[in-house]
Amino acid sequence: MHEVIGTFVGRWYVTLLGVVFAWCAVRHLGWRRTLGYAVPAVLIGALFENGSVHLGLPYTRYAFDPSLRGEELFIGDVPLMVPLSYTFMGYFAFAAGRLVVSGPRRTRGRATWQELMLGVVLMVWAVWIFDPVSRLGDRWFLGPVFHYAGPGFWFGLPLGSQLGFTLTAVILVGLLTWLARGDEDRPVQGVRHHPHALALLTYHGQVAWLAIVAVWLHATEMGGSALLMWVPAAAVVAVHWSAQRQPAAAAPVTFPREPVAEEQTLA
């Protein structure tokens, strides 16, 4: 019971994001498709995390803090909260990517590959913020969570870890894209009424929260990096959405008629 409480109460942010994921996914996909995504996501997370801990694949070699044993549930040599987080990381990235592609007035983009590609990018982008800040855990309530063997080009994170997570993103976002392939394209009255608005807001919230924590812990280079990635992307999306607005109906263009030459009669 102590380990259960440590997992779902001690890691309250994972629980909170998991609840939001369940709410959004069930409303969008229904229970069957949600389980059809969540179960493989947790299994893939457990397999890939343990594979990296023992074999260095696919994220390169790293280890979780052994002091976590007895404090929270483990699956193999990985805290259970880690593979559980794969569910909402993949779904929020997928749904946010679909909203960015479709715009605030439609529910689907013009092409499925656009939704897939942007979902993968957003999922990997989030990890570029999550992992560096999570490694500061001994400086805030998270406590020490994990450490990489290194070396790492991105705040101690090896390039291989990001390439490996890109593979994970392709699998999870690809699975969601397939499960949601039959969703119809419907008109929407603005972003506030969009079915994926909450997912987009939550995606930004989880990234912004960690960026703010980084600045608070005086890791301003991490917080600044998050800001430098977010601002240009937000500006591009704002321009993209603005270009999708329906132009006002223009007045019909009329052209003067050529004068009809009058026939002259010869006297």
C-alpha positions in Angstrom: 0.0 0.0 0.0 2.9 2.4 0.8 4.3 1.8 -2.8 0.8 2.4 -4.3 0.5 5.7 -2.5 4.0 6.6 -3.4 3.2 6.0 -7.1 -0.1 7.7 -7.4 0.1 10.3 -4.7 3.8 10.9 -4.5 3.8 11.3 -8.3 0.6 13.3 -8.3 1.5 15.1 -11.5 1.5 11.8 -13.4 -1.8 10.9 -11.9 -3.3 14.3 -12.7 -2.2 14.1 -16.3 -3.4 10.5 -16.6 -6.8 11.6 -15.5 -6.9 14.4 -18.1 -5.7 11.9 -20.7 -8.5 9.4 -19.8 -11.1 12.2 -20.0 -10.0 13.4 -23.4 -9.2 10.1 -24.9 -12.5 8.4 -23.9 -14.6 11.3 -25.2 -12.6 11.2 -28.4 -12.0 7.5 -29.0 -14.3 5.7 -26.7 -13.3 3.1 -24.1 -12.3 0.3 -26.5 -9.9 2.4 -28.7 -8.6 4.2 -25.6 -7.6 0.8 -24.1 -6.4 -0.3 -27.5 -3.9 2.5 -27.3 -3.1 2.7 -23.6 -2.3 -0.9 -23.0 0.3 -1.1 -25.9 1.7 2.3 -24.8 2.4 1.1 -21.3 3.9 -2.2 -22.5 6.1 -0.4 -25.0 7.2 2.0 -22.4 8.1 -0.8 -19.9 9.9 -2.8 -22.6 11.9 0.2 -24.0 12.8 1.6 -20.5 14.0 -1.8 -19.2 15.8 -2.4 -22.5 17.7 0.8 -22.0 18.5 0.2 -18.4 19.9 -3.3 -19.2 21.1 -3.1 -22.8 21.2 0.6 -23.7 18.5 0.2 -26.3 16.8 2.2 -27.6 17.5 5.3 -25.4 21.2 4.5 -24.5 22.1 3.3 -21.1 20.9 5.0 -17.9 19.7 4.0 -14.5 17.0 5.0 -12.1 17.8 5.9 -8.5 17.8 2.7 -6.4 16.4 4.6 -3.4 13.0 4.7 -5.2 12.7 1.0 -4.5 10.2 0.5 -1.7 8.8 4.0 -2.2 6.8 3.3 -5.4 5.8 0.5 -7.7 8.3 -0.8 -10.2 7.9 -2.8 -13.4 11.1 -4.6 -13.9 13.8 -2.1 -13.0 11.8 0.9 -14.0 9.3 2.9 -11.8 5.8 2.2 -13.0 5.0 5.9 -13.3 7.5 6.1 -16.3 5.7 3.8 -18.7 2.3 5.1 -17.5 3.4 8.5 -18.7 3.8 7.2 -22.2 0.0 7.2 -22.5 -0.6 10.9 -22.0 2.6 12.0 -23.6 1.6 10.3 -26.9 -2.0 11.3 -26.8 -1.5 15.0 -25.9 1.1 15.3 -28.7 -1.2 13.6 -31.2 -4.3 15.6 -30.4 -2.4 18.9 -30.2 -0.8 18.1 -33.5 -4.1 17.4 -35.1 -5.5 20.7 -33.8 -2.5 22.7 -35.1 -2.8 21.1 -38.5 -6.6 21.3 -38.8 -6.9 24.8 -37.4 -9.5 26.0 -35.0 -12.4 25.7 -37.4 -12.1 22.1 -38.6 -11.5 18.8 -36.8 -9.1 17.2 -39.4 -6.2 18.3 -41.4 -6.0 18.0 -45.1 -3.6 15.0 -45.0 -3.1 12.3 -42.4 0.7 12.4 -42.8 0.6 16.0 -41.6 -1.1 15.0 -38.4 1.3 12.1 -37.9 4.4 14.2 -38.5 3.5 17.1 -36.3 2.4 14.7 -33.5 5.8 13.0 -33.6 7.6 16.3 -33.5 5.5 17.6 -30.5 6.1 14.4 -28.6 9.8 14.4 -29.0 9.9 18.2 -28.4 8.3 17.7 -25.0 10.9 15.2 -24.0 13.6 17.7 -24.8 12.2 19.7 -21.9 11.0 16.9 -19.6 14.2 14.9 -19.3 16.7 17.8 -18.6 14.5 19.3 -16.0 13.7 15.9 -14.4 17.4 15.4 -13.9 17.3 18.4 -11.5 15.0 16.3 -9.3 17.3 16.4 -6.2 16.8 20.2 -6.2 13.0 20.1 -5.9 10.2 17.7 -4.7 10.8 15.1 -7.5 14.0 13.9 -5.8 16.7 12.1 -7.8 15.0 10.1 -10.5 17.5 8.9 -13.0 21.0 9.6 -14.5 22.5 8.9 -17.9 25.9 7.3 -18.4 26.6 10.1 -20.9 28.1 12.0 -22.5 25.3 14.1 -23.7 25.0 17.1 -26.0 21.7 18.4 -24.6 22.1 19.2 -20.9 23.6 15.8 -20.4 21.2 13.9 -22.6 22.9 11.7 -25.3 21.7 12.2 -28.9 20.9 8.5 -28.9 18.3 8.9 -26.3 16.5 11.5 -28.4 16.7 9.3 -31.5 15.4 6.3 -29.6 12.5 8.4 -28.3 11.7 9.5 -31.8 11.2 5.8 -32.6 8.8 5.6 -29.6 6.9 8.7 -30.8 6.5 7.2 -34.3 5.0 4.0 -32.9 2.6 5.6 -30.4 1.5 8.5 -32.5 1.3 6.2 -35.5 -1.0 3.9 -33.4 -3.2 6.8 -32.5 -3.3 8.0 -36.1 -4.5 4.5 -37.2 -7.1 4.2 -34.4 -8.5 7.7 -35.2 -8.2 7.3 -39.0 -12.0 7.2 -39.4 -12.7 10.5 -37.6 -14.8 12.7 -39.7 -13.9 16.3 -40.6 -16.4 18.6 -39.0 -16.7 22.4 -38.8 -16.0 24.0 -35.4 -16.9 27.4 -34.0 -13.4 28.4 -32.9 -10.7 26.9 -30.8 -12.7 27.1 -27.6 -15.2 24.6 -29.0 -12.6 22.3 -30.6 -12.7 18.7 -29.3 -8.9 18.8 -28.9 -8.6 22.2 -27.2 -8.1 20.7 -23.7 -5.4 18.4 -25.0 -3.5 21.3 -26.6 -3.8 23.3 -23.4 -2.6 20.4 -21.3 0.3 19.8 -23.7 1.5 23.4 -23.3 0.8 23.4 -19.6 3.0 20.4 -18.9 5.9 21.9 -20.9 5.5 25.4 -19.5 5.3 24.1 -16.0 8.7 22.4 -16.3 10.2 25.4 -18.1 9.1 27.6 -15.2 10.5 25.2 -12.7 13.9 25.3 -14.5 14.0 29.1 -14.2 13.0 28.9 -10.6 15.8 26.5 -9.9 18.2 28.9 -11.6 18.7 26.6 -14.6 17.9 29.5 -16.8 19.6 28.0 -19.8 17.0 25.2 -19.8 14.0 27.5 -19.3 15.4 29.8 -21.9 15.8 26.9 -24.4 12.2 26.0 -23.9 11.2 29.6 -24.5 13.3 29.8 -27.7 11.6 26.7 -29.1 8.1 27.7 -28.1 7.9 31.3 -29.2 8.8 30.7 -32.9 6.5 27.7 -33.1 3.6 29.6 -31.6 4.2 32.5 -34.0 4.1 30.1 -37.0 0.9 28.5 -35.8 -0.7 31.9 -35.3 0.1 32.9 -38.8 -1.0 29.5 -40.1 -4.4 29.7 -38.4 -4.8 33.3 -39.5 -4.3 32.3 -43.1 -7.1 29.7 -42.7 -9.8 32.3 -42.0 -12.5 32.6 -44.5 -12.0 35.8 -46.5 -14.8 38.3 -46.5 -17.0 38.1 -49.6 -15.7 40.4 -52.2 -18.0 42.5 -54.3 -18.4 41.1 -57.8 -16.1 42.6 -60.3 -17.8 44.3 -63.3 -16.2 45.5 -66.5 -17.6 48.2 -68.7 -19.2 47.0 -71.8 -17.7 48.0 -75.1 -19.8 50.6 -76.9 -21.7 49.1 -79.8 -20.8 50.8 -83.0 -23.9 52.2 -84.6 -24.4 51.4 -88.2 -24.2 54.4 -90.3 -26.3 54.5 -93.4 -25.0 55.9 -96.5 -26.9 58.7 -97.9 
